[in-house]
């Protein structure tokens, strides 16, 4: 919900706002990606919003049923808008601080972590 309220751009400020919900490892990877020098001649690793897997921000979302397996939970989130409908599965990991977002799995099988740092 915070992502929809504060704009869906992939920026240092948007990642900082989400920090309390992210695993330490994912937060580190996201910040490393944002700190990486950009080459204008190359397509960036992240082109659009990695949290919704889109370049056109969706209008709404529906949260699916959580699948809990030990200390890992998978929650499908369906994003709807602009003539598109896509599912991004949030992978949460139980930490000493509680459940934290640790990765995202896109419809085509790619993951956010796999996309970062390429």
GROMACS elastic network, one bead per residue, 0.5 to 0.9 nm:
[ bonds ]
;  ai    aj funct       b0    kb
    1     4     6  0.53037   500
    1     5     6  0.63865   500
    1     6     6  0.88781   500
    2     5     6  0.50857   500
    2     6     6  0.61793   500
    2     7     6  0.84888   500
    2    17     6  0.82282   500
    2    18     6  0.78491   500
    3     6     6  0.56397   500
    3     7     6  0.61350   500
    3     8     6  0.56503   500
    3     9     6  0.87468   500
    3    14     6  0.77368   500
    3    17     6  0.87571   500
    3    18     6  0.80309   500
    3    51     6  0.82885   500
    4     7     6  0.57214   500
    4     8     6  0.62389   500
    4    57     6  0.88313   500
    4    58     6  0.88481   500
    4    59     6  0.85497   500
    4    60     6  0.84086   500
    5     8     6  0.82675   500
    6     9     6  0.87731   500
    6    14     6  0.76507   500
    6    17     6  0.89708   500
    7    14     6  0.78245   500
    7    57     6  0.89036   500
    8    11     6  0.87977   500
    8    14     6  0.75032   500
    8    48     6  0.88757   500
    8    49     6  0.63031   500
    8    50     6  0.89754   500
    8    51     6  0.79613   500
    8    52     6  0.82987   500
    8    57     6  0.69614   500
    9    14     6  0.68569   500
    9    48     6  0.73193   500
    9    49     6  0.59051   500
    9    50     6  0.87718   500
   10    13     6  0.83034   500
   10    14     6  0.63259   500
   10    15     6  0.71576   500
   10    34     6  0.82529   500
   10    46     6  0.82355   500
   10    47     6  0.89239   500
   10    48     6  0.72283   500
   10    49     6  0.58132   500
   10    50     6  0.71931   500
   10    51     6  0.84724   500
   11    14     6  0.52118   500
   11    15     6  0.62657   500
   11    16     6  0.85278   500
   11    31     6  0.89935   500
   11    34     6  0.70358   500
   12    15     6  0.52517   500
   12    16     6  0.60416   500
   12    17     6  0.86689   500
   12    30     6  0.86811   500
   12    31     6  0.69833   500
   12    34     6  0.66926   500
   12    35     6  0.86562   500
   13    16     6  0.50577   500
   13    17     6  0.62468   500
   13    18     6  0.87987   500
   14    17     6  0.51852   500
   14    18     6  0.65295   500
   14    19     6  0.88494   500
   15    18     6  0.51267   500
   15    19     6  0.61473   500
   15    22     6  0.89719   500
   15    27     6  0.75738   500
   15    30     6  0.73717   500
   15    31     6  0.75768   500
   16    19     6  0.50603   500
   16    20     6  0.82589   500
   16    27     6  0.85493   500
   16    31     6  0.88370   500
   17    20     6  0.75401   500
   17    21     6  0.88730   500
   18    21     6  0.55906   500
   18    22     6  0.65252   500
   18    27     6  0.87418   500
   19    22     6  0.51888   500
   19    23     6  0.79169   500
   19    24     6  0.82708   500
   19    27     6  0.64894   500
   20    23     6  0.81258   500
   20   100     6  0.79920   500
   21    99     6  0.77810   500
   21   100     6  0.51787   500
   21   101     6  0.60620   500
   22    25     6  0.81454   500
   22    26     6  0.63378   500
   22    27     6  0.59205   500
   22    92     6  0.86456   500
   22    99     6  0.86328   500
   22   102     6  0.62838   500
   22   103     6  0.88098   500
   23    26     6  0.52996   500
   23    27     6  0.61178   500
   23    28     6  0.85559   500
   23    92     6  0.83097   500
   23    93     6  0.75512   500
   23    95     6  0.78809   500
   23    99     6  0.83487   500
   23   100     6  0.50766   500
   23   101     6  0.57074   500
   23   102     6  0.52102   500
   23   103     6  0.86356   500
   24    27     6  0.51646   500
   24    28     6  0.61461   500
   24    29     6  0.87353   500
   24   100     6  0.86469   500
   24   102     6  0.82765   500
   25    28     6  0.51238   500
   25    29     6  0.62948   500
   25    30     6  0.87167   500
   25   102     6  0.74184   500
   26    29     6  0.50649   500
   26    30     6  0.61145   500
   26    31     6  0.85711   500
   26   101     6  0.77510   500
   26   102     6  0.56765   500
   26   103     6  0.68973   500
   26   113     6  0.72928   500
   27    30     6  0.51841   500
   27    31     6  0.61828   500
   27    32     6  0.85276   500
   27   102     6  0.85855   500
   28    31     6  0.52889   500
   28    32     6  0.60923   500
   28    33     6  0.86577   500
   29    32     6  0.50407   500
   29    33     6  0.61849   500
   29    34     6  0.86976   500
   29   113     6  0.74355   500
   29   116     6  0.67475   500
   29   117     6  0.75805   500
   30    33     6  0.51623   500
   30    34     6  0.63398   500
   30    35     6  0.86909   500
   30   113     6  0.85011   500
   30   116     6  0.71304   500
   30   117     6  0.88537   500
   31    34     6  0.50332   500
   31    35     6  0.60742   500
   31    36     6  0.86050   500
   32    35     6  0.50436   500
   32    36     6  0.61448   500
   32   116     6  0.85099   500
   32   117     6  0.77017   500
   33    36     6  0.52526   500
   33    37     6  0.87264   500
   33    45     6  0.83197   500
   33    46     6  0.85128   500
   33   116     6  0.62063   500
   33   117     6  0.60000   500
   34    37     6  0.81710   500
   34    38     6  0.89852   500
   35    38     6  0.87272   500
   36   117     6  0.84432   500
   38    41     6  0.87815   500
   38    42     6  0.80712   500
   38    44     6  0.74183   500
   39    42     6  0.55707   500
   39    43     6  0.80889   500
   39    44     6  0.79653   500
   40    43     6  0.75229   500
   40    44     6  0.84319   500
   43    46     6  0.83900   500
   43    47     6  0.75461   500
   44    47     6  0.58505   500
   45   115     6  0.63014   500
   45   116     6  0.65105   500
   45   117     6  0.72738   500
   45   118     6  0.65250   500
   46    49     6  0.73899   500
   46    50     6  0.66204   500
   46   115     6  0.72854   500
   46   116     6  0.74277   500
   47    50     6  0.78012   500
   47    54     6  0.83071   500
   47    55     6  0.70846   500
   48    52     6  0.87115   500
   48    53     6  0.71165   500
   48    54     6  0.56702   500
   48    56     6  0.76842   500
   48    57     6  0.87467   500
   49    52     6  0.57268   500
   49    53     6  0.55629   500
   49    54     6  0.53965   500
   49    55     6  0.60059   500
   49    56     6  0.82170   500
   49    57     6  0.76039   500
   50    54     6  0.69652   500
   50    55     6  0.88527   500
   50   104     6  0.84440   500
   50   112     6  0.68199   500
   51    54     6  0.80974   500
   51    88     6  0.79627   500
   51   104     6  0.74286   500
   51   112     6  0.82484   500
   52    55     6  0.85803   500
   52    57     6  0.74688   500
   52    58     6  0.76358   500
   52    77     6  0.88348   500
   52    78     6  0.89052   500
   52    79     6  0.68855   500
   52    86     6  0.82192   500
   52    87     6  0.83220   500
   52    88     6  0.67452   500
   52   106     6  0.88771   500
   53    57     6  0.89206   500
   53    86     6  0.80656   500
   53    87     6  0.87198   500
   53    88     6  0.72867   500
   53   106     6  0.70847   500
   54    57     6  0.62739   500
   54    58     6  0.78027   500
   54    86     6  0.87778   500
   56    81     6  0.83935   500
   56    82     6  0.71639   500
   57    79     6  0.89045   500
   57    80     6  0.89792   500
   57    81     6  0.74531   500
   57    82     6  0.78732   500
   58    61     6  0.75588   500
   58    79     6  0.58833   500
   58    80     6  0.53324   500
   58    82     6  0.64960   500
   58    84     6  0.78406   500
   58    85     6  0.83575   500
   59    79     6  0.75964   500
   59    80     6  0.60047   500
   59    82     6  0.73884   500
   60    78     6  0.84697   500
   60    79     6  0.60265   500
   60    80     6  0.54222   500
   60    81     6  0.65844   500
   61    77     6  0.66394   500
   61    78     6  0.53957   500
   61    80     6  0.58658   500
   61    81     6  0.86841   500
   62    76     6  0.85192   500
   62    77     6  0.57246   500
   62    78     6  0.50973   500
   62    79     6  0.66742   500
   62    80     6  0.81603   500
   63    66     6  0.86426   500
   63    75     6  0.72307   500
   63    76     6  0.61832   500
   63    78     6  0.63747   500
   63    79     6  0.88950   500
   64    75     6  0.61607   500
   64    76     6  0.50065   500
   64    77     6  0.57816   500
   64    78     6  0.74147   500
   65    74     6  0.85601   500
   65    75     6  0.61933   500
   65    76     6  0.68833   500
   65    77     6  0.89543   500
   66    73     6  0.65217   500
   66    74     6  0.56783   500
   66    76     6  0.71598   500
   67    72     6  0.84644   500
   67    73     6  0.55372   500
   67    74     6  0.51707   500
   67    75     6  0.64197   500
   67    76     6  0.89229   500
   68    71     6  0.75308   500
   68    72     6  0.61050   500
   68    74     6  0.65315   500
   68    75     6  0.86676   500
   69    72     6  0.53987   500
   69    73     6  0.60533   500
   69    74     6  0.83651   500
   70    73     6  0.77037   500
   70    94     6  0.85505   500
   71    92     6  0.82044   500
   71    93     6  0.56547   500
   71    95     6  0.80515   500
   71    99     6  0.85322   500
   72    91     6  0.68941   500
   72    92     6  0.56424   500
   72    94     6  0.63645   500
   72    99     6  0.86138   500
   73    90     6  0.79937   500
   73    91     6  0.57306   500
   73    92     6  0.50381   500
   73    93     6  0.64229   500
   73    94     6  0.81714   500
   73    99     6  0.85803   500
   74    89     6  0.62310   500
   74    90     6  0.56203   500
   74    92     6  0.63013   500
   74    93     6  0.89539   500
   75    88     6  0.84076   500
   75    89     6  0.53783   500
   75    90     6  0.50977   500
   75    91     6  0.65463   500
   75    92     6  0.79533   500
   76    87     6  0.63466   500
   76    88     6  0.58324   500
   76    90     6  0.61397   500
   76    91     6  0.87275   500
   76   105     6  0.89857   500
   77    86     6  0.82735   500
   77    87     6  0.55046   500
   77    88     6  0.53656   500
   77    89     6  0.58881   500
   77    90     6  0.71640   500
   78    85     6  0.68033   500
   78    86     6  0.56120   500
   78    88     6  0.64723   500
   78    89     6  0.84584   500
   79    84     6  0.78952   500
   79    85     6  0.56082   500
   79    86     6  0.53209   500
   79    87     6  0.61520   500
   79    88     6  0.77232   500
   80    83     6  0.75442   500
   80    84     6  0.58292   500
   80    86     6  0.67612   500
   80    87     6  0.88982   500
   81    84     6  0.53664   500
   81    85     6  0.65860   500
   82    85     6  0.84316   500
   86   106     6  0.84368   500
   86   107     6  0.71303   500
   87   105     6  0.87497   500
   87   106     6  0.68086   500
   87   107     6  0.60361   500
   88   104     6  0.64991   500
   88   105     6  0.57501   500
   88   107     6  0.63644   500
   89   103     6  0.85015   500
   89   104     6  0.56228   500
   89   106     6  0.64827   500
   89   107     6  0.80984   500
   90   101     6  0.67046   500
   90   102     6  0.78324   500
   90   103     6  0.63162   500
   90   105     6  0.65412   500
   90   106     6  0.89898   500
   91   100     6  0.84795   500
   91   101     6  0.59679   500
   91   102     6  0.57241   500
   91   103     6  0.51349   500
   91   104     6  0.57465   500
   91   105     6  0.73002   500
   92    99     6  0.60419   500
   92   100     6  0.52240   500
   92   102     6  0.52105   500
   92   103     6  0.70154   500
   92   104     6  0.87600   500
   93    98     6  0.82295   500
   93    99     6  0.55243   500
   93   100     6  0.54863   500
   93   101     6  0.64543   500
   93   102     6  0.59385   500
   93   103     6  0.88363   500
   94    97     6  0.78275   500
   94    98     6  0.55062   500
   94   100     6  0.63619   500
   94   101     6  0.89667   500
   95    98     6  0.50107   500
   95    99     6  0.59252   500
   95   100     6  0.69154   500
   96    99     6  0.83330   500
   97   100     6  0.80082   500
  101   104     6  0.79575   500
  102   113     6  0.85572   500
  103   111     6  0.68000   500
  103   112     6  0.59415   500
  103   113     6  0.61333   500
  104   110     6  0.84445   500
  104   111     6  0.54541   500
  104   112     6  0.52232   500
  104   113     6  0.74950   500
  105   108     6  0.82220   500
  105   109     6  0.61685   500
  105   110     6  0.59784   500
  105   112     6  0.66225   500
  105   113     6  0.89263   500
  106   109     6  0.53941   500
  106   110     6  0.53966   500
  106   111     6  0.59450   500
  106   112     6  0.78057   500
  107   110     6  0.73649   500
  108   111     6  0.88448   500
  110   113     6  0.86507   500
  110   114     6  0.67543   500
  110   115     6  0.73540   500
  111   114     6  0.50857   500
  111   115     6  0.63245   500
  111   116     6  0.88145   500
  112   115     6  0.51293   500
  112   116     6  0.63293   500
  113   116     6  0.52057   500
  113   117     6  0.81375   500
  114   117     6  0.77582   500
  114   118     6  0.76829   500
  115   118     6  0.61678   500
